[in-house]
Amino acid sequence: MSGRDLRFPAACAGRRRFLALAALALSGLPRLSAAQAGEAVAMRTVPASGERLPAIGMGTWITFDIGRGGVSTGEAFTTRWQVLQEFFAAGGRLIDSSPMYGSAEAVLGELLPQSPGAAALFSATKVWTPGGWMGERQMARSLELWGVPRFDLMQVHNLLDWETHLPTLRRMKAEGAVRYIGITTSHGRRHQDFAALMRSEPLDFVQFTYSIARREAEARLLPLAAERGCAVIVNRPFDGGGLFHRVRGRPLRGYAAEIGCTNWAQVFLKFVISHPAVTCAIPATSQPAHMRENMGALRGPMPDAALRRRMADEFDRL
């Protein structure tokens, strides 16, 4: 099945009915108060350009890989559309995906044109294949699936054949085919190789794993990103959901109210985005209510260095 075959709204209920049903479902969710709506959103600067981005973005690994294997496409598409509406309504911009993520890019391509606020999109995806010709073909396919005129950010996924792809990405940037280029890793893998590339190659963005439970990046990658002027996208800020298992049944700590957090998701995200080298964290969710919780971390005070140390120490003792 090709990406453009994934057309739930037209095939199942009609786009108008789809949007009406989705909007009705959204209406049942709690809305931002007037004070919250007017509250400043936490923004971070891309060192390469001075562009400002909201400090919370959105990942699509697993969560947007739908429409295959017997999944109920009607319900699945509706909830993902709702997730996008919550994201954009709260001020979100950066959405990250990859050809590795199954149908995620195709699903985004179907839902973004139906999403109010999507004009603010900062599109980020990856090249994930060996070989120059295959890489260019894959990137062209991703562009077709997303339906955007160009990508804001193209990254080499998990360093796969970076020697081939980085020269291609530099050429594409020079030609205006992409705005920024970068590299990624995940699960804390290959930090030594990653750091070597950061030192030797001109990169606009780097993406790696960082969370309150997995702080290895504080030792090398985060300081190096600041030194080299690289924007940092943080993947797996919830440690693949593992953080919530650690705090299940535990009340929020007293400091949560001091930094405007009403749930553990906001605590975990504020820990990540308050690091001075972090540009944007990209939690993934398939639930609109969880997206609202995540985006709440964009507002209110951020922990300072002393509170960050306290948060990490208390989490380690759980």
C-alpha positions as CSV (number, residue, x, y, z in Angstrom):
1,M,0.0,0.0,0.0
2,S,1.5,3.4,-1.0
3,G,1.3,6.4,1.3
4,R,-1.3,8.1,-0.9
5,D,-3.5,5.0,-0.6
6,L,-3.9,5.9,3.1
7,R,-6.9,8.1,2.7
8,F,-9.2,7.3,5.6
9,P,-11.3,10.5,5.4
10,A,-12.2,10.1,1.7
11,A,-12.5,6.4,1.6
12,C,-14.4,5.8,4.8
13,A,-16.5,8.8,5.8
14,G,-15.8,11.7,3.6
15,R,-13.4,14.5,4.7
16,R,-16.2,16.8,5.9
17,R,-17.7,14.1,8.2
18,F,-14.3,13.1,9.4
19,L,-13.4,16.6,10.5
20,A,-16.8,17.1,12.1
21,L,-16.5,13.9,14.1
22,A,-12.9,14.7,15.1
23,A,-13.7,18.3,16.1
24,L,-16.6,16.9,18.2
25,A,-14.2,14.5,20.0
26,L,-11.8,17.4,20.6
27,S,-14.6,19.5,22.2
28,G,-14.8,17.0,25.1
29,L,-11.2,17.7,26.1
30,P,-10.4,20.4,28.7
31,R,-9.3,23.6,27.1
32,L,-6.5,26.1,28.0
33,S,-7.7,28.7,30.4
34,A,-7.5,32.3,29.3
35,A,-4.4,32.9,31.5
36,Q,-2.7,29.8,30.0
37,A,-3.5,30.8,26.5
38,G,-1.8,34.2,27.0
39,E,1.2,32.8,28.8
40,A,4.5,32.9,27.0
41,V,5.7,29.7,25.2
42,A,9.2,28.6,25.9
43,M,11.3,29.2,22.8
44,R,14.8,28.2,21.9
45,T,17.2,29.6,19.3
46,V,18.7,27.6,16.4
47,P,22.4,28.7,16.6
48,A,23.0,28.4,12.9
49,S,20.4,31.0,12.0
50,G,18.9,32.7,15.1
51,E,15.5,31.2,14.2
52,R,13.3,30.6,17.3
53,L,11.5,27.3,17.9
54,P,9.1,26.1,20.6
55,A,11.0,23.9,23.0
56,I,8.5,21.0,22.7
57,G,8.0,19.3,19.3
58,M,6.5,16.0,18.3
59,G,7.9,12.6,17.4
60,T,6.1,10.0,15.3
61,W,7.9,6.8,15.9
62,I,5.3,4.0,16.4
63,T,2.5,6.5,17.2
64,F,1.8,7.5,13.6
65,D,2.5,4.2,12.0
66,I,-1.1,3.2,11.4
67,G,-3.4,2.0,8.7
68,R,-1.8,-1.4,8.3
69,G,-2.1,-4.9,9.9
70,G,-5.8,-4.7,10.7
71,V,-5.7,-1.4,12.6
72,S,-9.0,0.4,12.7
73,T,-8.1,3.2,10.4
74,G,-11.2,5.3,11.2
75,E,-10.5,5.6,14.9
76,A,-6.8,5.7,14.5
77,F,-6.8,8.5,11.9
78,T,-9.3,10.5,14.0
79,T,-7.1,10.4,17.1
80,R,-4.0,11.3,15.2
81,W,-5.8,14.3,13.7
82,Q,-6.8,15.3,17.2
83,V,-3.2,14.9,18.4
84,L,-2.0,17.3,15.6
85,Q,-4.7,19.8,16.5
86,E,-3.6,19.9,20.2
87,F,0.0,20.2,19.1
88,F,-0.5,23.2,16.8
89,A,-3.1,24.9,19.1
90,A,-0.6,24.9,21.9
91,G,2.1,26.5,19.8
92,G,4.0,23.5,18.5
93,R,6.0,23.6,15.3
94,L,8.7,20.9,14.9
95,I,7.4,17.4,13.8
96,D,10.1,14.7,13.4
97,S,9.7,11.5,11.4
98,S,11.6,9.0,9.3
99,P,11.2,6.4,6.5
100,M,12.0,3.9,9.2
101,Y,8.7,4.7,10.9
102,G,6.4,2.6,8.6
103,S,3.4,4.6,7.4
104,A,4.1,7.7,9.7
105,E,5.2,10.0,6.8
106,A,2.2,9.0,4.7
107,V,-0.2,9.6,7.6
108,L,1.3,13.0,8.2
109,G,0.9,13.8,4.5
110,E,-2.8,13.0,4.8
111,L,-3.5,14.8,8.0
112,L,-1.4,18.0,7.8
113,P,-3.5,19.6,5.0
114,Q,-6.6,19.1,7.2
115,S,-4.9,20.6,10.3
116,P,-5.5,24.3,11.2
117,G,-2.2,25.7,12.3
118,A,-0.1,23.5,10.1
119,A,1.3,26.5,8.2
120,A,3.7,27.0,11.2
121,L,5.1,23.4,10.6
122,F,8.8,22.9,11.0
123,S,9.3,19.6,9.1
124,A,12.1,17.3,10.1
125,T,12.8,13.8,8.7
126,K,15.7,11.6,7.9
127,V,17.5,9.6,5.3
128,W,17.8,5.9,6.3
129,T,19.3,3.8,3.6
130,P,22.8,3.0,2.2
131,G,24.0,4.5,-1.0
132,G,23.8,8.0,-2.6
133,W,21.2,7.2,-5.3
134,M,19.0,5.3,-2.9
135,G,19.3,8.1,-0.4
136,E,18.2,10.8,-2.9
137,R,15.3,8.6,-4.0
138,Q,14.2,8.0,-0.5
139,M,14.3,11.7,0.4
140,A,12.3,12.5,-2.8
141,R,9.7,10.0,-1.7
142,S,9.5,11.5,1.8
143,L,8.9,14.9,0.3
144,E,6.1,13.5,-1.8
145,L,4.5,11.8,1.2
146,W,4.7,14.8,3.4
147,G,3.4,17.1,0.7
148,V,5.7,20.0,1.7
149,P,7.6,22.2,-0.8
150,R,10.9,21.4,1.0
151,F,12.0,20.0,4.4
152,D,13.2,22.4,7.1
153,L,15.6,19.7,8.4
154,M,17.0,16.6,6.9
155,Q,19.0,14.3,9.1
156,V,21.2,11.1,8.6
157,H,19.3,8.5,10.7
158,N,21.5,6.7,13.2
159,L,24.6,7.7,11.2
160,L,23.7,5.1,8.5
161,D,26.2,5.7,5.6
162,W,26.8,9.3,6.8
163,E,30.0,9.5,4.6
164,T,27.8,9.3,1.5
165,H,24.8,11.3,2.7
166,L,26.3,14.3,4.4
167,P,27.9,15.6,1.2
168,T,24.5,15.2,-0.5
169,L,22.8,17.1,2.3
170,R,25.3,19.9,2.1
171,R,24.7,20.2,-1.6
172,M,20.9,20.2,-1.1
173,K,21.2,22.9,1.6
174,A,23.4,25.0,-0.8
175,E,20.7,24.6,-3.5
176,G,17.9,25.6,-1.1
177,A,16.3,22.1,-1.2
178,V,16.6,21.8,2.6
179,R,17.1,24.5,5.2
180,Y,19.1,22.7,7.8
181,I,21.1,19.4,8.0
182,G,22.0,17.1,10.9
183,I,22.6,13.6,12.2
184,T,20.8,11.4,14.8
185,T,21.4,8.6,17.2
186,S,19.1,7.0,19.8
187,H,19.1,4.7,22.9
188,G,22.5,6.2,23.9
189,R,24.3,4.3,21.1
190,R,27.6,5.3,19.4
191,H,28.3,8.5,21.4
192,Q,32.0,8.3,20.6
193,D,31.4,8.2,16.8
194,F,28.7,10.8,17.2
195,A,30.9,13.2,19.0
196,A,33.7,12.7,16.5
197,L,31.3,13.7,13.7
198,M,30.1,16.8,15.6
199,R,33.7,17.9,15.8
200,S,34.6,17.3,12.2
201,E,31.5,18.1,10.2
202,P,29.5,21.4,10.0
203,L,26.1,20.5,11.3
204,D,23.1,22.6,12.1
205,F,21.2,20.1,14.2
206,V,22.1,17.0,16.2
207,Q,19.5,14.6,17.7
208,F,20.1,12.1,20.5
209,T,18.6,10.5,23.6
210,Y,18.4,12.4,26.9
211,S,16.1,12.1,29.9
212,I,16.1,12.5,33.6
213,A,16.9,8.8,33.8
214,R,19.5,8.7,31.0
215,R,21.8,11.6,31.5
216,E,24.9,10.3,29.7
217,A,24.6,13.1,27.1
218,E,25.4,15.7,29.8
219,A,29.0,14.5,29.9
220,R,29.9,14.9,26.3
221,L,27.3,15.5,23.7
222,L,25.4,18.5,25.2
223,P,28.5,20.5,26.0
224,L,29.9,19.7,22.6
225,A,26.7,20.9,20.9
226,A,26.9,24.2,22.7
227,E,30.6,24.5,21.8
228,R,30.0,23.7,18.1
229,G,26.8,25.8,17.7
230,C,24.5,22.8,17.0
231,A,20.8,22.9,17.8
232,V,19.8,19.8,19.8
233,I,16.7,17.7,19.3
234,V,16.1,15.3,22.2
235,N,14.5,12.0,21.4
236,R,13.0,9.5,24.0
237,P,12.6,12.2,26.7
238,F,10.3,9.7,28.5
239,D,12.8,6.9,28.1
240,G,10.4,5.0,25.9
241,G,7.7,5.3,28.6
242,G,9.9,3.8,31.3
243,L,9.9,7.0,33.4
244,F,6.2,6.6,34.0
245,H,6.7,3.1,35.4
246,R,9.2,4.5,37.9
247,V,6.7,7.0,39.3
248,R,3.5,5.0,39.0
249,G,1.4,5.6,42.1
250,R,3.8,8.3,43.4
251,P,2.6,11.9,44.0
252,L,4.3,14.8,42.4
253,R,7.2,16.3,44.4
254,G,6.8,19.7,46.0
255,Y,8.9,21.4,43.4
256,A,6.4,20.6,40.7
257,A,4.1,23.4,41.7
258,E,7.1,25.8,41.7
259,I,7.7,25.2,38.0
260,G,4.0,25.0,37.0
261,C,3.8,21.2,36.5
262,T,0.5,19.4,37.1
263,N,1.7,16.0,36.0
264,W,4.8,13.9,35.7
265,A,5.1,14.3,31.9
266,Q,5.6,18.0,32.4
267,V,8.2,17.4,35.1
268,F,10.2,15.1,32.8
269,L,10.0,17.5,29.9
270,K,10.9,20.5,31.8
271,F,14.0,18.8,33.1
272,V,15.1,18.1,29.5
273,I,14.3,21.5,27.9
274,S,15.7,23.5,30.8
275,H,19.2,22.3,29.9
276,P,20.8,25.3,28.2
277,A,22.1,23.3,25.2
278,V,18.7,21.7,24.4
279,T,16.6,23.2,21.6
280,C,13.6,20.9,21.4
281,A,12.3,17.7,22.9
282,I,10.2,15.4,20.7
283,P,7.9,13.2,22.8
284,A,5.6,10.9,20.8
285,T,2.0,10.1,21.7
286,S,-1.2,8.8,20.0
287,Q,-3.5,10.3,22.7
288,P,-4.8,13.9,22.4
289,A,-5.0,14.3,26.2
290,H,-1.3,13.2,26.5
291,M,-0.4,15.8,23.9
292,R,-2.1,18.5,25.9
293,E,-0.1,17.4,29.0
294,N,3.2,17.4,27.0
295,M,2.6,20.8,25.5
296,G,1.8,22.2,29.0
297,A,5.6,22.0,29.6
298,L,6.0,25.0,27.2
299,R,4.5,27.3,29.8
300,G,5.5,28.4,33.3
301,P,8.8,28.7,35.1
302,M,11.7,26.3,34.2
303,P,13.9,24.6,36.8
304,D,17.3,26.3,37.4
305,A,20.6,24.4,37.7
306,A,20.1,23.8,41.5
307,L,16.6,22.4,41.0
308,R,17.7,20.3,38.1
309,R,20.3,18.6,40.3
310,R,17.6,18.1,43.0
311,M,15.2,16.6,40.5
312,A,17.8,14.2,39.1
313,D,18.9,13.1,42.7
314,E,15.4,12.5,43.8
315,F,14.6,10.5,40.7
316,D,17.7,8.4,41.2
317,R,16.4,7.5,44.6
318,L,13.0,6.2,43.4
